[in-house]
Amino acid sequence: MEVCCDLEVDVNGEETFMVDKKILASFSGRFSKLFSGLNGITSNLKVIFHDFPGGAEGFELIARYCYSLGKTKITASNIVLLSCAARFMEMGGDGHGNLNLIDQIEKSLEEISYWTWPELLVALKQCQVLLPTTDYLFVPEKVLSGLVERIALSFAASPYTPFAGNFNSTFQFSWDTERCDSLMNICRQRRWWFEDLMFLNVDFVDKVSKMMITQNFEHDLICKFLLHYRKSRFCSASQVEKCKMTEVVINLLSLLDRSTPSCKSLFNIFHVALSLKISRIYRKKLESLIGSQLDQATVDYLLVPSPCGKDYIYDVSLVLRLVKVFLFENRSWLSMSRLNKVAGLVDSYLAEVSPDSHLKPIKFVALLKVLPDFTRQSHDGLYHTMDMYLQAHAGLCEEEKLRVFSTLNYEKLSADALKHLAQNSRFPSRLTVISFINQQSKLKCLHPRTHRIVSSSNSPDAKVYVAEKADAAKIIQYAKRNNITTTTEKFEAQFRGMQWKVMELEKICSIMQTEMGNMSQRRLPWVGKY
């Protein structure tokens, strides 16, 4: 076959090739269409490529294939480059009776299951380099699929089957130690591929992770891989790369089971995301992840500094959003134990933010109301938090104070808390009367409890009566000092009436005790006859 060099090809400014245009046109649809309109012009032809996939190396592979009349060795190290160049040069037509180059590449990919792990990594590295230069790569999907299948096969090859036999107590400790070591080794073995994939860019991590999710990989393993990748690559990344990496990791974590990432890991990502100014949509996804398992958080996690330009110390709005997410995400079923944990967390947070003199009453009240009343068995903690808030906000008007303390359930306050409230000069005077009403309701409960007293006047219940009556008397004295005259006189009369009823009940109790003692003595002579 006569060969001439009648075509000059400049490839991306890297290198110039002198080739036979007829040979290349017979395999390349791109060249064939280009030369068909020349109308007999055969000399001084030059083609300039600015975006040839793989540059000079890619064009050389194509030229060798053409000059070899459609024969070339396709390997894991060149298959990606050949595929990109072949599609760019439109080499899917007839190749002198042989399979065209694109068909040969697809046939080679059918044997990808026989590739070694290093060969898969080499091909994947080439995919990563060439992916931005072309939109019609089909090889990456095949390589990624082969890679994920190889990882899955490694799990199937060494399944963990725990020993289920009976144990002698003498060997229990040694077996437990061995089992613990074995489990640690199993975990390490399952993560053997982590370091090998640290070269991947964020786009390919996204593709690999989604493919693993589709193929039902354990979500815990995928989560560990994502957190390991972020930890390994974050420090060396640019600010833009850090932002994109964080957004991709957040999006992928949102596709996993909500309980998979730990609350601590999510808050670590959140603190980093604050400085990166990630997109609002990803911040919302992250808050949704955190909020769904808020019962696993500690108050330290919630102490996030307020946004720039805000006077208050901590970001109260964030906590409000997280609690609302927790209630919404778990709306179908939510145990009281989880609710109680979140209530305790919010109470601890309230104790941290209440001394903040810049915290507005509207925000403080929103925190107090964010959870239903039934989530707290006692309101003593809320009362003390409100007291601290009043100390830091001495200038609040009566209306603002009432708005704050409208959230307090006085029926859930202990006698000590009610006593403290009645003597607390920082509280609105009308609240003192309300506390007395609740104290009064507690005294009314003396009637059923009196019937249960069968011991002497030194019994615990009797001492409680004395303490409660003394507390009620102090409340009346406090109300008098605050000039609540009309209402006080009414309550004082009621209180005297209650005292008289209590005395009558105590007399009845004493009579009942005497009768019960006499009945016991009359029964004693008969004891020995049975």
Disulfide bonds with the S-S distance in Angstrom:
none
